[in-house]
Amino acid sequence: MSILDLQLTTLGGEPTTLSALGDKALLLVNVASRCGLTPQYAGLERLHERYADRGFTVVGLPCNQFMGQEPGSNEEIQSFCSTTYGVTFPMMSKIEVNGDGRHPLYTELTQTADADGEAGDVQWNFEKFLVAPGGKVVGRFRPRTEPEDAGLVAAVEAVLPA
């Protein structure tokens, strides 16, 4: 089974899959509203807007596993993201990215190594995984890598379908 076919739930409570977004390049990011890295939402939104018409989207996957920095309900998360950062990219319901309750999506994603060749658990909020059209995970960027980092942008541009 492709990661594109794994069951997710939108912030609105609707069941979905990544394949429902179409055959796009995706940047999957575990996000949190009360983290020192939360301002990355602004860069993620700019990246999404910059490449949306070329077959790219950011997907936010809220996670409360890092010091309880995403405690809100789906409604609170949606409100925070839209009013504070103008987020228009798809947001899913909270999931676990590490441990026994790890979502199957992250079971697959965490097998991908970063630029230093290290795979394994997600280190913190705002870790980014780049997925090429068709569902192949082609890059992993650690939390402190800004969304508009030159290396990340070049990797996105390399996998754009259009």
Buried (B, 14 or more C-beta within 10 A) or exposed (E): EEBBEBEBBBBEEEEBBBBEBEEBBBBBBBBBBBBEBBEBBBBBBBBBBBBBEEBBBBBBBBBBBBEEBBEBEBEEBBBBBEEEBEBBBBBBBBBBBBEEEBBEBBEBBBEBEBEEEEEEBBBBBBBBBBBBBEBEBBBBBBBEBBBBBEEBBEBBEEBBEE
